[in-house]
Amino acid sequence: MKALSKGQTALFLTFLILMWGVNWPLSKYGLQYAPPILFSGIRTLIAGVLLLFVALPKLRELRWRQTWPIYVISAVLNIILFYGCQTIGIAYMPAGLFSAIVFLQPVLVGIMSWLWLGESMNPLKAIGLVLGCAGVATISAGGFTGSISVLGIVLALASAVSWGVGTVYVKKVGERVDPIWLVTIQLLLGGVVMTAVGSGTESWADITWNATFIGVLLFISIFAIALSWLCFFRLVGSGEASTVGSYTFLIPLVSIILSVMFMGESVTVNLVIGLVLIVVSILLVNRTPKAKAAVNDVPSAASSNKAV
């Protein structure tokens, strides 16, 4: 694949950070018009159908009979549990705060990769892991005072854990499947399951099909999920996977700024301190040699950096 210029790389990264950042407050806004599980299932399914048109020319690389367990397991971890906990949990907490906790995921991946994949653990990484835990604890302290929903904190952590386990799983087996097919099948399977569960537990009549909701639904499906993933794979194919990983800490910052500006959410001292700790944590955990980071990140392309 043709390498991207510096200007193109910057443009693609800016698009990703903005789209994954705006996804959180926009998703919370969309919950005013639809129940969480149905909302999550519909937008994921739409994105999967859109990516299917991109994946179909590579149909021979699907190899469903040989690799279907990988698609199913990754769909459960990276889509059903991640999006399910995310969409339900964001209704109980400010969108910016919720995203800050979920983006502890790179720290969790550092721990799990060390324990399960035998990746190295250096002093900076260890300090980063401790700071990340401290950041989440600081942010979550509001739950003990009643100012923040404990259920929201639990669901945010569940989102981070499912995403982290899914990332490590794909790191381990990702070379056996085509990355675009992996994301496409994940979205299709996850979208079908969540839509089916939502149909059984929620009511389609509770969806307000007005222009606002349809606009939010299509924007998230097209830009925050489908086009963002295509953009991500363009960066990965050009050897920029490690660059993407190093900039994930900007996503919750964008989410918090947008949530404060347009959703009327407040900024607390605990949130600022906790977010700073998480940002420093992610920076320390991601401080690995560029060559090594690129090798480690490519197999995990299908499940890292989800904010969709």
C-alpha positions, 0 to 999 in steps of 0.5 A: 500500500502506498505510504501516506505523506506527513500531511495525509497522516495528520489529516487521517489522524485528525479525522479519527480523533475527532470522530471517535471523540464526538462519538461519546457525547453524540451517543449520549444525545441519541439516547434521548430518542432510542433505547440503548440496546436497539440504538447500539444494534442498529448503528452497528449493523448499518456500519457493518453493511457499509463495510461489507461493500468494501470487504466483498472484493476480498471475499476469498480472504474471508475463509469462514469455515476455518476462522469462524471462531475468531470472528465470533469471539472477537464480536462478543468481546469487541462489539457486543460487550463493549458497545452494549456496556458503553451504550447502556452505561453512558446514560448514567454518567457524563459522556466525557467522564465515561470516555475517560474511564473507558480509555484506561483500555491501553493500560489494561492491554499493557497488563494483559499483554505482559501476563498472557502474551509475554510482552516486556514490562519495563519500569516506565510501563509499571509506573504507567499502569499504577498511574492509570489505576490511580486515575480511574480511582480518582475519577470514580471517587464521586461514586462513593459520594453519590455524585456519580452513578456507581453502575455507570462506573462499573459499566465503563470499566466493563467496556474497558475490560471487554475492549482490552481482552478483545484487543489482546485476543486479536493480537494473539490470533489476528494474523490468521484473518483479514483485518477488514473482514474481521471488523466487518464480521464483528460489526455484522454479528454484533449488530444482529445480536444486539438488535435481536436482544433489543427487540426482545427487551425493548420496544421499537415503538420507543424510538423517535424516528425524527430528523434529529435521531436519523441524522445522529444515527447515520452520522455515527454509523457512517463517520464514527464507525464505518469511515473511521475504520477505513481511515484507521486501516489506511494508516495501519497499511502505511505503517502508522499503527503505532502513531494511532496508538500513541494519540488515543489519549486525545480522544477523551479530551475531545469528548470532554471538551465537546460534552462541556460545550454542547451537553452542559456537562461540568468539569470537576477537580476529580475529573481533571486530576484523574484524566491527567493521571490516565493521560500520563499513564497511557503515554508511559505505557506506550513508550516503546521503540517505534519498530517494535510498536509497529510490529505489535500494533498491526495484528491488533488493528481490528480491535484497538481504539474503539470509540464507536 
